[in-house]
Amino acid sequence: MYDVAIIGAGISGTCIARELSKYNVKAVLIDKDTDISNGTTKANSAIVHAGYDAKPGTLKAKFNVLGNAMFDQLCEELQVPFKRIGSFVVAFNEEEMKTLQELYEKGLKNGVPDMEIIPREQVLAMEPNLSPEIVGALYAKTGGIVGPWELAIAAAENAADNGVEIRLESQVTNIEKIEGGYRIFIDEEQLDAKYVINCAGLYADEIHNMVATPSFKILPRRGQYNIFDKSVGNFVNKVVFPCPNEFGKGVLVAPTVHGNLLVGPDAEDLDDKKALNTTIKGLSFIREHSVRSAEKVPFNAIITAFAGLRARPNTGDFIIEELQEAKGFIDVAGIESPGLTAAPAIAVYVVEMLQQIGSFEKKNDFNPTRRDVVHFMDLSNEEKAAMIQKDPRYGRIICRCENITEGEIVDVIKRSAGARTVDGVKRRARPGSGRCQGGFCGPRVMEILAREMNIEIVEVVKDSRASYILTGPTKEAAILEETMESVAASKEQ
């Protein structure tokens, strides 16, 4: 029997797994997908929020500010890209300036440091590409940007290196209460755990309902984004928000930690928890609203678009609690924005809850750091030469857009919680993230995956098991097609 089972390997589940790995606990992290961070975590704004937006007294407000302060040390330990660049909320009239004042006062109540409201001239001096119609801005210096899926993957890897078991492609179909804990059914298998932590994101309500009376509902809200080429990555230097509205923080314009420009999202409430398609309407919306903040957004430099689904709870706040009718079962649900920022603090809180339920001893040998991550192109010439001497694969460039070597790709496949898919490699090492979007390096990445995993290349998938890329050699496919046509013709006769 496991001590703790965590369901869901997004940013909440992985941060909790890492925090739990500091203790002498037999723990397992379970996810239905082929990789870590395959839900909301892989498709969001990648913002570390300062904390002025959340309503004072809420869990969102509490954990946003606490989590924000943890990012410097956490990202340094896990070698995750993070930049504390600050954020603006811009106003275009006196009514919106009043909104900025309200946000500022909220921030003070929430304990947000280093905020100020600055006038138009100062805003434009810091961000000359913003609209000259701006009246002023709320400047929050603690705002930042991060690699969200990289953080989740790194946390999972560090948790695994410290003893947490990870089970992917393991969909939970039912949970039963048993003596001393819970029985979790995964397809045709089952495992037992004394305690269960529900971090299932969009499906957290369904997991909750397996053990208790329904008490909340998760409502998917789709947001669409554009990613721009690195040639325009310095269009803005800070995260730029408009004044918020009832649908969220609005369409932002922001740099990414990898040097691209990000614009989005829109906000569309849906019933479908798998609706990750982009739409002309949604992308037109973000274009129309982003140019209010910055008239000259370089839309001719877009390299891709994507959509993400936020796990919006009908309660209006994060749900973090042990169930009264299912002792030892903890919901960590409805972790929408600012969930990414809040996740490290939520993890500490949840593990403290577990400590009150069942006491665990801290390890003496917990290792908070990951094995070194090599970014070959960032090395000096001497370091590159030494790396190639040690491993010639670092001398072979696979992705020319992002300058990623074969050695880096092999490394992310071989790590704990390593890549299994083309998108898994992309999220860890970035081949396919550049201007050509994998048009040239994609086949080579597939070959490397097949070789390192000792599988046939036709078994390599883009992301999920259903997202096959190859079916077989072209000639074999043609012969199969001719055979099927022949069989069909004979049946007609």
N, C-alpha and C positions, 0 to 999 in steps of 0.2 A: 504494500500500500504506500502511495506517495503521501507525504505530509501536505503538500499544496499542489493543486492543479490550476494553472492560469489558462483561461480560454480566450484566445485572441492575441495575435502577435503584431499589433500595431504599436504606436508610440507608448500608449498606456501600459499594455501588457509587457512589452520588452523592458521598459523602465522599472516596472515592478519586479520582473524576473531578475534584473541586475541587482536591485536593492535587496531582494530576498537571498541572492547568492552570497551576501555578506554573512549569512547565518548557516549553522549546521542543519540544513533542511534538505530533505529529498523532494525536489520540485520538478515539475514538468510544464513546459509551455506548449500549448496545443493551438494549431491553426488549420483551417480547412483549405487554405490556398497553398500554392507551390513555393511560396517565399514569404519571408518577413515583410511587413509593411505593405501588403498588397491591397489594402483598403483605403480609407481616408488619408492615411499617413503618406501615401505615395502621390497624392494629388491635392495639394493645398497651396496656400500663399507663402509658406516657408518663413513666416514672420515670428519673431520672438517679441511679443507685445509688451509694452511698458506696464499696462494695467490700469489706465485711466478710464477705460470704457465700461468696465463691469460695474454693476450696481453694488454699492457698498453693502457689506454684510453677507454677500452671497459666497458660495464656494468658488465661483469663477473669480471673484475679486481676490479672495484669500490666496488661492493657489497660483493665480497669475503672477502676483508680485513675488511670492516666495520662489516660484519656479524660475522667474526671470533672473533672480540673483544667483541661481545655481549654475547658469549656463557656461560661464567662463571656465570654472574648474572642471565641470562635467565634460565639455567638449575638448578641453586640453587632455584629460585623462584618456578619452576614447579616440583622440585624433580625428575629430569631426570638424568640418569647416563651419566656422561661426564668426560673424562680424557684428560688433555692437556699433552700428552706424547712426543710430537715432532715427526718429520718425517725425513727420509733420502731419497734422490735420489742418487742411487749408480752408479758409473762409473767403466768401466772395461778396458778402454784404454784412450789414450790422446785425441782422437776425442770426446769421451764422456765427458771427463773433460772440454773440450771447451763448450759442451752443458750445463754443470753445471754452468759455468761462465755466460753463457747467461741467464740461469734461475735466477741466483743470481742478475744480473743487472736488469732483469725484475722485480724481487721482490723489489729492491730498488726503481724503478720507481713507483711501485704500492703502496709503503708505508708499505711493510712487515717488521716488526721488528725482531730482534734476529735471524739472519741468519749467517751462516759461512760455508765455504768449508773446510773440514777437511781431513787429509791424512789417508791412509789405516790403519796404526797402531791404530789410535784413533777410527776409525770406528769399527775395530774388538775388541778393548777393551770394547766398549760399546755394541756391538752386536756380541758375539763370534760365533754364529751359521751361520753368513753370510759367503759367499764364500771367501776363501783366495785369490782369483784372483782379488778382488776389488782393485781399484787404489785409490779411494777417494769417498767422498760423500758430497752433499749439505745437511747441517743440519739446519732444520727450527724448532726452539723451540716452536713456537706457534701452530704447527700442533696438532691435537687431534683426539679422537674417541668418538662417542656418540651413543645412542640408537635412530635411526632415526624415527621409527614408534612410539616409546615411546614419543618422543618430539612432534610429530604431534598430538597424542592422548591427551597428557597433555595440549597442546595449545588449542585444541578443548574443552576439559573439562573446562579449565579456562575461555574460551570465553563463554561457555554455562552458567557457574556459574555467569558470569557478564552480562547475558542477551541475548546472541546471540542464536537464534533458529537453531537447526540442523535437517536437513531432509535427511535421508539416503534412499537408494532404491528409488531414485527419479531421473530418467533419463530425461534430458532435450531433448525434441524432436523438439522444435522450439522456436524461440524468435521473437517477433514482436515489432516494435517501436509504442508507443502509446503517447498520449498527456501527457507530463510530465514524460516520462520514458519508460519502457519496460514491455511487457507481456511475461512471461516465461511459456511455456507449458511443463508440466511434466505428461507424459502418458495422462490420461484423465482429469487431473487437470490443473489449471493455477494459477499463482500468479503474481502480479505487483510489480515493484521496480523502484525507481527513477534512481538508478545507478546499473550497473552490472560490476562485476570483473570476468574476465575469467581466471580461474586457472585450466583448465581442462586437463592439462598434455598432454598425447598422443593425446587427442581429442581436444586440444585448437584450432587447425586450423578449425575443423568442427564447433565448437561453434562460432568462429569469422565469418565464412562464412554465419551464419544465419542472420547477421545484416549488413554485409559489403562485399565489393568486395574482393575476395581472394587475399591476399598479402604475405602469407608465407605458408610453408608446414612443418608439423611435420613428421620426418622420424624416425621410431623406430630402435634403435640399441640395440641388445640383448647382455647382459653380463652374464656369468655363473660363479658360485662360488662353492667352497667347504668350509664346516664348519667342524672343527676338535674338538675332545673331549677336555674337560677342562684339562685333564692330560697333554696335550702338549700346554696349553694356554700361557705358558711363553717361548715358543720357540724363540720369538723375543719380545722386550720391546717397540719398536717404530714402526711406520708405515714405511714400506720399499718399495719404488718404484724403478723400473728401470728407465733409461732415457726415456722420453716420445717419442712417434712417432705420425704419422698422424692420428692414430686411438684412441689416448687418452694417458692416463698416464701409461698404461701398466699393467702387472700382478703384483699386490701388495701382500705382505705378512705382516699381521698385527694382533695384538691381538684385541679382542673385549672387550667392557666394561663389559661383563659378564664372562670373563675369558676363552673364547674359542680362537681358532686361525682361521683366515679367509684368504683364498687364492683365488685370482681372480681379475678382470674378463678378459674374452676374449672380443672381439668386433666384432659383426656381424650385418651388415646392412640388414634389412628385410622390407617387405611390410606389413606383418601381425602384427597388433597392439595387438594381443592376443597370440603371440607365446612365451609362458613362459615355454616351455618344455626345459629340459636339453638334451644335445646330447653327444655322445661318442667323437665326433670330438672336441667339445668345451671344455669338461673336460680334454681331452688329451692335448689340447693346453695350458691350464693353468698349468697343471702338468709340461709339457715340459719347459715352460718359467719361472715358479717360481723357479725351481732348479738352474737356472743361478744365481739368487741372493742368494739362500740358498740351497746348495747341499743336505742337509739332512732333507728337509721338510718331516715330519713323515706321509706319505700318508696312512699308516696302521691305523691311528687314525681318519680317516674321519667318521663323523656320519651322514652327509647329504649333498646334493647338491641342489642348487636352481638357478633360472635365473630371471633376471630383465630386463625391457625395458626402455631405456633412451629416453626421448622426445627431440630428436635432431632437432633443427630448421635448415632450409636450408639457413638462414641468417647468421649463424656463431656466433651469440651473443644472449643474452637474449632479449626478446621482451617485453618491459614494457612501454605502452603508451596508451593515450586516443585516440580513433579513430576519425579522422577528419569527416568522413561521418556518425558517430554514436556517437554523443556527450553524455558523461556520461557513455560510455562503455569503460572499460579499459582492455586491454590484458596484462596478465602476463603469457607469453608463452615461450616455448623453454628453460625451466629452467632445463637444464641438468647440469652435474658437472661443477662448484662447487655449484649447486643450493641448496643443503642441508645447506652448510655453509652460503650462501648468504641470505637464506630465512628470517631471522629476520630483516636484514637491508632492504630487498626488502619490507617487510611489512610496515616499517616506511615510506619508500619513497612513497608507494602506498597510504597510508592514508594521507600523505601530499598532494598528487595529488588531492585526494577527497576533502580535505580542501579548495583547490583553486577553485574547481568546485562548491561545496556547503558547506558552513561553518557549522561545528558541534561544540557543546560545550563539553569540557572535563567533565567527571564525578568527583564528589567529593568522591565517595564511591567505586571506582574501587579497587578490591582486586587482587593483582598480584600473590598470592600464591594459590596452590592447597591445598585441605584437605590432611592431613598427609597420606603418603603412608607407610604402614607397611611391612617391610621385616622381617618376623618372625625370621628367622635363624640368622639374624644380631643382634638380641636383646641380652641383658645380661640374665642370668638365672632368675634374679629377675624380669626383665621386661617381660620375657616369662610367668612366673608364674602369674603375674598380668594380662596379656593379656588373658590367658586361664581362669582365674577366672572371668573376665569380659565377655568373649565370648568363650565357650568351643570348638567352631569350629576351633580356632587357635591351638588346641591341636591334631588335626587330620591331619596327613600328607597324601596328595593325590598324589603328584609327588615326588617319592623318589630320582630320579636323581637330581632334582633341589631343593629338600626340600621345597616344596610349600604346604601350609596348605589350608584346606577348607575355613578358615576365609578369607584368601587373595583372593581366587577365588570368594567368595561371594561379597567381597568388590569391585572388578573390574567390576562385573556385575551390581552392584547397583549404581555406580557413574554416574554423568552426562557424556554423550557420552560413556556409559558403554558397555561391551562386550555383543554381541548377538549370537556369534558363537564359535565353538571350537577354531578356529584360533584366534578369537578376544580375548579369554581368554589367549591363548598362548602368544600373543603379549603384553599383559598387565602384566601378572603375571608369565609367563614362564613355566607352566606345559606342558610337551611335547617337551621342547627345549633341553633336555638332551640326554644321550647316547641311551636310548630306543626309543626316538622320539615319545612318547605318547603311546607306545605299552601296557603299564600297566595302566597309569593314564587316558587315553582317555575315557574309558567307565564311569569312575567316574565323569570326567568333564562334560560329557553329562548329567548324572543324575542330577548334581548340576544345570546346565543350565535349564533343563526342570523344575525342582522344583522351582527355583527362578523366572523364567519367566512365570510360570504357563501354560506350554504347554506340549503336549505329547512328549515323547522322540524321536519318529519318526520324529518330526518336527525340531529337532536340526540338524543343518547342519555344515559342516566343515568350509565353508567360504561363498560361494555364495549360493543363493537359489537352484541352480542346483546341488550343491555338497552334496546330501543327503548321510547319513551314514547308516541308518536303514530304512527298508521298512515295518517291522512288525515282529511279533513272528515267529520263525522258523517253527512251526507246521502249522500256517496259510499260510505261503509261500508255504509249501509242498502241502497243500490241494489245493491252488490256481493253482499250477503247474499241479497237477493231473487233475483238472477240465478243464484247458486249453487243456491238451493233449487229454482228453476225447472228448471235443468239436471238436478238430481238426480231430480226428479219425472218428467221426460221419459224418463230412462234406466230408471226403474222400470217405466214403461208399455211 
